[in-house]
Amino acid sequence: MAAGDRGGISVTIMTAAACIVTGAVLALRIGADPYLAPLLAFGWAGVAISAVDLRTHLIPTRLLRACAAVAVPLLCAAAVLDGGFAGLAHASALAATGAVAGWGLMHVIWLASRGSLGYGDVRLGGYLGLHLGLGGLMTVLTGLLAGFAIAAVAGAVGIVAFGRSADHRFALGPSLVAGALAVIWWSVPAGLSV
């Protein structure tokens, strides 16, 4: 077996293990709630997005579109189960507002970064906002800030422990996903009360 094949297999195994752990943690925290299915899909999509970003330093638009195409119907179904059609209207408004806010915030940061932030991270902000928006705009802001805090810690560890330079190429997506998942963890059940 070639070294590249072994590397691909180990990444696949690590990604699968991360999906299992993420799913178990979310299921234990959320329980039998209608929003469990969309949050599991979100957690698993976050793991997949993170794996791609770590490997390629890119977040493909097609991947985010596919994740959103799965998320939106699951969120809608959960909202109907949780609160009927009134719940659907309310959850849709919150999710859409969150997606626009997440994208908008990341777009402003992208403009200010002058090329050091990839546009895939901006699109990821919209995808994260779609889910975080159910908890309100403060949840979106907190989720993105938590992601940047995690990125700062990871960057500092990379500089101190591994001797990387401050301008080392860094995959931001995994930190943003981890921040969003952490905020979802801490905001449940309040974050699900749509």
C-alpha positions as CSV (number, residue, x, y, z in Angstrom):
1,M,0.0,0.0,0.0
2,A,1.4,3.4,-1.0
3,A,2.1,6.1,1.6
4,G,-0.6,8.3,0.0
5,D,-3.2,5.6,0.3
6,R,-2.4,5.1,4.0
7,G,-2.7,8.8,4.6
8,G,-6.1,8.9,2.9
9,I,-7.3,5.9,4.9
10,S,-6.1,7.4,8.2
11,V,-7.9,10.7,7.4
12,T,-11.1,8.8,6.5
13,I,-10.9,6.8,9.8
14,M,-10.2,10.0,11.8
15,T,-13.1,11.8,10.1
16,A,-15.4,8.9,10.8
17,A,-14.3,8.7,14.4
18,A,-14.9,12.5,14.7
19,C,-18.4,12.1,13.2
20,I,-19.2,9.4,15.7
21,V,-17.9,11.4,18.7
22,T,-19.7,14.6,17.5
23,G,-23.0,12.7,17.0
24,A,-22.8,11.0,20.4
25,V,-22.0,14.2,22.2
26,L,-24.9,16.1,20.5
27,A,-27.3,13.2,21.0
28,L,-26.4,13.0,24.7
29,R,-26.8,16.8,25.2
30,I,-30.0,17.3,23.1
31,G,-31.9,14.1,23.7
32,A,-35.1,13.2,21.9
33,D,-35.7,16.7,20.5
34,P,-37.0,17.4,17.0
35,Y,-33.9,19.5,16.4
36,L,-31.6,16.5,17.0
37,A,-31.6,15.4,13.3
38,P,-30.6,18.8,11.9
39,L,-28.0,19.3,14.6
40,L,-26.5,15.8,13.9
41,A,-26.3,16.7,10.2
42,F,-24.7,20.0,11.1
43,G,-22.1,18.3,13.3
44,W,-21.3,15.7,10.7
45,A,-21.1,18.3,8.0
46,G,-18.9,20.4,10.2
47,V,-16.5,17.5,10.6
48,A,-16.5,16.9,6.8
49,I,-15.9,20.6,6.1
50,S,-13.1,20.7,8.6
51,A,-11.4,17.6,7.2
52,V,-11.5,19.1,3.7
53,D,-10.2,22.5,4.9
54,L,-7.4,20.9,6.9
55,R,-6.3,18.9,3.9
56,T,-6.7,21.5,1.1
57,H,-7.0,24.9,2.8
58,L,-10.2,25.4,0.8
59,I,-13.8,25.0,1.6
60,P,-15.5,24.1,-1.6
61,T,-18.7,26.0,-2.5
62,R,-20.3,22.8,-3.7
63,L,-19.7,21.1,-0.3
64,L,-21.4,24.0,1.5
65,R,-24.3,24.0,-0.9
66,A,-24.8,20.3,-0.4
67,C,-24.7,20.8,3.4
68,A,-27.2,23.6,3.2
69,A,-29.4,21.5,0.9
70,V,-29.6,18.8,3.6
71,A,-29.8,21.3,6.5
72,V,-32.8,23.4,5.3
73,P,-35.3,20.6,4.9
74,L,-34.2,19.1,8.3
75,L,-34.5,22.4,10.0
76,C,-38.0,23.0,8.5
77,A,-39.2,19.5,9.5
78,A,-37.9,20.0,13.0
79,A,-39.6,23.4,13.3
80,V,-42.9,21.9,12.1
81,L,-42.7,19.1,14.6
82,D,-41.8,21.5,17.4
83,G,-44.2,24.3,16.7
84,G,-46.4,23.6,13.7
85,F,-46.5,26.0,10.8
86,A,-46.2,29.0,13.1
87,G,-42.9,27.4,14.4
88,L,-41.8,26.9,10.9
89,A,-42.3,30.6,10.0
90,H,-40.5,31.7,13.2
91,A,-37.6,29.2,12.7
92,S,-37.3,30.1,9.1
93,A,-37.0,33.8,9.9
94,L,-34.4,33.1,12.6
95,A,-32.3,30.8,10.4
96,A,-32.4,33.2,7.4
97,T,-31.4,36.1,9.6
98,G,-28.7,34.1,11.2
99,A,-27.3,33.0,7.8
100,V,-27.3,36.6,6.5
101,A,-25.7,37.8,9.7
102,G,-23.0,35.1,9.7
103,W,-22.2,35.7,6.1
104,G,-22.2,39.5,6.6
105,L,-19.9,39.4,9.6
106,M,-17.4,37.2,7.8
107,H,-17.6,39.3,4.7
108,V,-16.7,42.4,6.6
109,I,-13.7,40.5,8.2
110,W,-12.8,39.2,4.7
111,L,-12.7,42.8,3.4
112,A,-10.6,43.9,6.3
113,S,-8.2,41.0,6.0
114,R,-7.1,42.0,2.5
115,G,-6.7,38.5,1.2
116,S,-5.6,36.6,4.3
117,L,-9.0,35.1,4.8
118,G,-10.4,32.8,2.1
119,Y,-13.9,33.4,0.8
120,G,-14.9,29.8,1.7
121,D,-14.7,31.0,5.3
122,V,-17.1,33.7,4.5
123,R,-19.6,31.2,3.0
124,L,-19.0,29.0,6.0
125,G,-20.0,31.9,8.2
126,G,-23.4,31.9,6.4
127,Y,-23.8,28.2,6.8
128,L,-22.9,28.4,10.5
129,G,-25.3,31.3,11.0
130,L,-28.1,29.3,9.5
131,H,-27.9,26.9,12.4
132,L,-26.8,29.4,15.1
133,G,-29.5,31.8,14.1
134,L,-32.1,29.6,15.8
135,G,-30.7,30.9,19.1
136,G,-30.8,34.6,17.9
137,L,-28.3,37.0,16.6
138,M,-26.2,37.0,19.8
139,T,-25.8,33.2,19.4
140,V,-24.5,33.8,15.8
141,L,-22.0,36.4,17.1
142,T,-20.9,34.3,20.0
143,G,-20.4,31.3,17.8
144,L,-18.2,33.2,15.3
145,L,-16.3,34.8,18.1
146,A,-15.7,31.5,19.8
147,G,-14.4,30.1,16.5
148,F,-11.9,33.0,16.2
149,A,-10.9,32.5,19.9
150,I,-10.2,28.8,19.2
151,A,-8.3,29.8,16.1
152,A,-6.1,32.2,18.1
153,V,-5.3,29.5,20.6
154,A,-4.5,27.0,17.9
155,G,-2.3,29.6,16.1
156,A,-0.5,30.4,19.3
157,V,0.1,26.7,20.0
158,G,1.4,26.3,16.4
159,I,3.9,29.1,16.9
160,V,5.1,28.1,20.4
161,A,5.0,24.3,20.1
162,F,5.8,23.8,16.5
163,G,7.9,26.8,15.7
164,R,5.6,28.0,12.9
165,S,5.9,31.6,11.7
166,A,3.0,34.0,12.4
167,D,2.2,34.1,8.7
168,H,1.9,30.2,8.5
169,R,-1.0,29.1,6.3
170,F,-3.8,28.2,8.7
171,A,-7.2,26.4,8.1
172,L,-9.8,28.6,9.9
173,G,-12.8,26.4,9.1
174,P,-12.2,23.8,11.8
175,S,-12.0,26.5,14.4
176,L,-15.2,28.2,13.2
177,V,-17.0,24.9,13.2
178,A,-15.7,24.0,16.7
179,G,-16.8,27.4,18.0
180,A,-20.3,27.0,16.6
181,L,-20.6,23.5,18.1
182,A,-19.4,24.7,21.5
183,V,-22.0,27.5,21.5
184,I,-24.7,25.1,20.4
185,W,-23.6,22.8,23.3
186,W,-23.8,25.6,25.8
187,S,-27.0,27.2,24.5
188,V,-29.1,24.0,24.5
189,P,-32.0,24.0,25.3
190,A,-32.4,27.8,25.1
191,G,-30.8,27.8,21.7
192,L,-33.6,25.5,20.4
193,S,-36.5,27.4,21.7
194,V,-37.7,28.9,18.4
